[in-house]
Amino acid sequence: MVQSLVSWTLSTGIGDVVHSYTWAFPIGEALHFMGLCLLVGTVGMVDLRMLGVAKKLPFAPLHQLVNFGIAGFFLNLATGTMFWFVQPTFYVDEYPNTSLLKLLFIVLAGVNVLVFRLTVFREAMALGPGEDAPPLAKVIAGTSIVLWLGIIWMGRMLMYIEY
């Protein structure tokens, strides 16, 4: 199944188009990094507030920044998809376990956000200055930080470590 996905990806010619522009891949890398900064920066601030850092800030105005994080996620999704189309065999044949771990962490981070939204989001939105987040929100925030650090680690180590 994976090899047929790789074959299909290579047959689209999208990777050839990207390769034909000298600056396409470096610009993609720069955009991927900018998306990561938007995503992890805003999510990190929200998570740290849940953990008790900057407790003088009410949560609701801080949460308004999450839209920048969502934009960063979609920017990373677009550039990450471009990287796949440029060299799918790199991810499947050379470093499959590192690639899969990164994708697994991304999925778990998404599940973590869903758990937050379905459980303690309303309580968190009502947090005023100086108030502590509910214990479950703290667990979810700590999990989020660990997952995003794992995603960053796997992304950086992709071409260096074979798990």
matplotlib code that plots the C-alpha trace (Angstrom):
import matplotlib.pyplot as plt

x = [0.0, 2.7, 4.7, 1.7, 1.3, 4.9, 4.5, 1.4, 3.1, 6.1, 3.8, 2.1, 5.2, 4.6, 8.1, 9.6, 7.9, 9.3, 12.8, 12.7, 12.6, 15.9, 14.3, 11.2, 12.5, 14.5, 11.4, 9.3, 11.7, 11.6, 7.7, 7.6, 9.8, 7.6, 4.4, 6.1, 6.9, 3.3, 1.9, 4.2, 4.5, 0.7, 0.0, 3.0, 1.7, -1.7, -0.2, 2.1, -0.8, -2.7, 0.4, 0.4, 2.9, 1.8, -1.2, -2.0, -3.3, -6.9, -7.2, -9.8, -7.7, -4.7, -6.8, -7.6, -4.0, -4.8, -6.0, -2.4, -1.4, -4.1, -2.7, 0.7, -0.6, -2.1, 1.1, 3.0, 0.5, 1.0, 4.8, 5.0, 2.9, 5.2, 8.2, 6.5, 5.8, 9.5, 11.0, 8.5, 11.1, 13.2, 10.3, 9.3, 12.6, 15.4, 13.8, 10.4, 10.3, 11.2, 8.7, 5.9, 6.8, 6.5, 3.1, 2.0, 2.9, 1.0, -2.1, -1.8, -1.5, -4.7, -6.4, -5.1, -6.6, -9.9, -9.9, -9.2, -12.1, -14.5, -13.7, -12.2, -12.3, -15.3, -13.7, -10.4, -12.2, -13.6, -10.2, -9.5, -6.3, -4.6, -6.9, -5.6, -6.6, -8.4, -6.1, -7.2, -6.3, -2.8, -2.4, -3.5, -1.2, 1.8, 0.9, 0.7, 4.1, 5.7, 4.0, 5.1, 8.7, 8.5, 7.2, 10.0, 12.6, 11.4, 11.3, 14.9, 16.2, 14.5, 17.6, 19.9, 18.3, 16.9, 14.7]
y = [0.0, 2.5, 1.6, 2.2, 5.6, 6.4, 5.3, 7.4, 10.4, 10.1, 9.7, 13.1, 15.0, 17.6, 16.8, 17.4, 20.8, 21.8, 20.5, 22.7, 25.9, 26.4, 28.3, 26.3, 23.9, 26.5, 28.7, 25.8, 25.1, 28.7, 28.7, 25.4, 27.0, 30.1, 27.9, 26.0, 29.2, 30.4, 27.1, 26.2, 29.8, 30.3, 26.8, 27.0, 30.3, 28.8, 25.6, 27.6, 29.7, 26.5, 25.3, 28.5, 30.7, 34.3, 33.7, 37.5, 37.0, 36.0, 33.0, 34.3, 37.1, 34.8, 32.1, 34.6, 34.1, 30.4, 31.5, 32.3, 28.8, 27.3, 29.3, 27.9, 24.4, 24.7, 26.3, 23.3, 20.9, 22.5, 22.7, 19.2, 17.8, 19.5, 17.8, 14.5, 15.0, 16.1, 12.9, 10.3, 7.6, 9.5, 9.3, 5.7, 3.9, 5.8, 7.0, 5.3, 5.0, 8.6, 9.8, 7.6, 8.7, 12.4, 11.7, 9.7, 12.6, 15.1, 12.9, 12.6, 16.3, 16.7, 14.2, 16.1, 19.4, 17.5, 16.2, 19.8, 21.2, 18.5, 18.5, 21.6, 24.3, 26.2, 26.2, 27.5, 30.2, 31.5, 31.8, 35.3, 36.9, 34.9, 31.9, 28.3, 26.1, 22.8, 19.8, 18.1, 21.3, 21.1, 17.5, 18.3, 21.3, 19.3, 16.6, 19.1, 20.5, 17.1, 16.1, 19.3, 19.0, 15.4, 16.6, 19.2, 16.6, 14.1, 16.7, 17.9, 14.3, 13.0, 12.8, 11.8, 9.1, 5.7, 4.4]
z = [0.0, 1.0, -2.2, -4.4, -2.7, -3.4, -7.0, -7.4, -5.8, -8.2, -11.2, -10.5, -11.5, -8.7, -7.3, -10.7, -10.9, -7.5, -8.5, -11.6, -9.4, -7.6, -4.7, -4.3, -1.7, 0.4, 0.4, 1.4, 4.3, 5.4, 5.3, 7.2, 9.9, 10.0, 10.3, 13.1, 14.9, 14.6, 15.7, 18.5, 19.7, 20.1, 21.4, 23.7, 25.2, 25.8, 27.3, 29.6, 30.8, 31.6, 33.6, 35.7, 33.8, 33.4, 35.6, 35.6, 32.0, 31.5, 29.2, 26.7, 25.2, 25.0, 23.3, 20.5, 19.2, 18.5, 15.0, 14.2, 15.3, 13.1, 10.2, 11.0, 11.1, 7.6, 6.3, 7.7, 6.2, 2.8, 2.9, 4.5, 1.7, -0.8, 0.8, 0.5, -3.2, -3.8, -2.2, -1.0, -1.0, 1.5, 4.1, 3.2, 2.4, 4.2, 7.4, 7.7, 11.5, 12.2, 9.7, 11.2, 14.7, 13.7, 12.0, 15.1, 17.4, 15.1, 15.3, 19.1, 19.3, 17.3, 19.6, 22.6, 21.3, 20.7, 24.3, 25.6, 23.5, 24.6, 28.3, 30.0, 27.3, 28.7, 32.2, 30.7, 28.7, 32.0, 33.7, 34.9, 36.0, 38.8, 38.5, 38.3, 35.4, 36.2, 36.9, 33.6, 31.6, 33.2, 32.2, 28.6, 28.4, 29.6, 27.1, 24.4, 25.2, 25.2, 21.9, 20.1, 21.4, 20.0, 16.7, 16.4, 17.5, 14.9, 12.2, 12.9, 13.3, 10.2, 8.1, 10.9, 13.0, 12.0, 14.8]

ax = plt.figure().add_subplot(projection="3d")
ax.plot(x, y, z, "-o")
ax.set_aspect("equal")
plt.show()
